[in-house]
Amino acid sequence: MLAKNSQRYQTLLRVTSSSGLCVILADFPPWFLRAFGGLFGLLWGSFLNVVIARVPLGMSVVRPPSHCFACKAPVKAYDNIPVLSYLLLRGKARCCGAPFSVRYMLVELAGGALALAIVERLVLPLEAGTSAGYGLAVFLCGLAFCLSLVAVAFIDLEHLYIPDAVPYGGTALGIATASFRGLTFTEAAAGALVGFLMVWLPFDVLYRAIRGKTGMARGDAKLVMMAGAFFGWKGAFFAIVAGSVQAVLAMIFVLLFRGKIEDSEAVARERAEILAEIAALPEDERAEAEAELADDPIFEEGGGGMSARLAFGPFLALAMMEYLFFGQRLVDLVFVFPGGGS
């Protein structure tokens, strides 16, 4: 009886699909979904480079169109092909020969690789009868999540700050798409609140009361809030724990091989510019400006030792993407209680 019903169901799917009433994932071969996902991710990875380069400077990501940062000449469409253009131009601008960072190619490759991973881990495992529209929604949601975290990682690594638009927008997206991950809206909203409080209370409120300064940037708390919105409180807790472990390992590695953690050129330049502006203010305004900016990590000089400042956003982002792709396995490893339960 079950076999007969299953056969009838598959027949119904084929008839419904062929009649144009509903397009399902089974209508597309896996190779097509993988190719579509990878190419789509590469294209958005290219746009992500614009976001990473312009947002910290307060520039629009739409206008002006892509241009050379050295000579300001517009970039031709054929010189803006993800990965391929970088390789053909050997990392130099066609217009003036100025070199541009390998980061551009790495971000594009990350976009393609993450999109392919989303297809593999989140889309292909869906039931064959799942509508193509639902599969596309799952794919786009996962891609938006991952690409926003890639942007956060590179911006925080270079500028020591996390744009509010990412965690706020990501939290709203996480709550709105909670059902994609088996959560209710209430569970997602509660996870976001718990995630924020898990960082804000101990590392901002309590740490400030004891040490007179914040122990972790509020942007990190907002990013954990986004993790809670997507995965609930367990996902937020995992992001903190796994992010911290990976950050410590990275810090040890850098200290062993370089001796100290140095600031990026962008941070050093921005600090000098801001300090020069503050020094030019009248004395009363200068004290007020210094007080307002006291918690900004850009004003803490980098140095050696385990107390050295390190951008935490990239490690939170990495932990959140790890949870997206390997969530339940990671939960089983982290949330282990006596008796072998999780």
C-alpha positions, 0 to 999 in steps of 0.5 A, a space after each residue: 500500500 505504501 509503495 503504491 501511494 508513493 508511486 501515485 504521489 510521484 506521478 502526481 508531482 510529475 503531472 503537476 510540474 509538467 502542467 505548469 501549476 507548480 515547479 518543484 526542486 525535482 525538476 532541476 538536476 543537482 548539477 544545475 542547482 550547484 552551477 546556478 548557486 556557485 555563479 550567483 554567489 560569485 556575482 554577489 561576491 563581486 558586489 560584496 567587495 564594493 560594500 567592504 570598500 565603501 561602507 567604512 568610508 561612508 560612501 554609497 554602494 550604488 553610486 558612483 559605479 565601479 571605479 579605480 580607487 587610484 585614478 578614479 577611472 570607471 571599471 569596464 564591464 569586461 574587467 569586472 568579471 569575478 575571479 577571472 578579471 583578477 587573474 587576467 589582469 594579474 592583480 593590476 588595474 588596466 587603466 593605470 596599472 595600480 595593484 589591487 588587493 588579492 582580497 577582491 578575488 578571495 571575497 569573490 571566491 568566498 561568495 561562490 564557495 558559500 553559495 555552493 555550500 548552501 545549495 549542498 547543505 540546505 537546498 539539496 537535502 530538501 524533499 524532492 517535492 518541495 516547491 522551487 520557490 521555497 528552495 530559492 527562498 532558503 538559498 537566498 536567505 542563507 546567502 544573505 546571511 553568509 555574505 553579510 558575515 563575510 562583509 562584517 569579517 573584513 570590515 571589522 578586521 580592517 577598521 575595528 567596527 561592525 556596521 549596525 545595518 548588518 546585525 539589525 538587518 540580519 536579526 530582522 531577517 532571522 526572525 522573519 525566516 525562523 520557520 526555515 530553521 524549525 523555529 517559531 517567531 517567538 523563539 527567534 525573537 527570544 534568541 535574539 534578546 538572549 544573545 544580546 544580553 549574553 554579551 551586553 550584561 557581562 562585558 559591557 555593564 558589569 565589566 564597565 562597573 569593575 574596570 571602568 571601560 567596556 570589555 567587548 564592543 557593542 557591535 559584537 553583542 549585536 552580532 550575537 543577537 543576530 546569531 540568536 535570531 537565526 538559531 535561538 539561544 543555543 546558536 548564540 551561545 555557540 557563537 560566543 564559545 566557538 568564536 572565543 576559542 578560535 580567536 584565542 587560537 588565532 591570537 596565540 598563532 599570531 603572537 608566536 610568529 609575529 610577536 605582537 598583534 599590530 593594527 591595520 594601516 586603516 586603523 592607524 590612519 583613522 586613529 591619527 586623523 580623529 586624534 588630530 581633529 580632537 586636538 584642534 577642538 577647544 579644551 572643553 569640547 575636546 574633553 567631551 569628545 574624548 569621553 564620548 570616544 573612550 570605548 571605541 576600540 580604535 583608540 586602544 593601541 595594539 600590542 603584545 600579550 594575551 591582553 592585546 586587542 583583536 577584532 572579534 567580529 571575524 571569529 563570531 562570523 566564522 562560528 555563525 557560519 559553522 553553525 549554519 552548516 553543521 548546527 546539530 552536530 556542533 550542538 551535540 559537541 558543545 551541549 553535552 550533559 551527564 548521561 550522554 544527552 544533549 
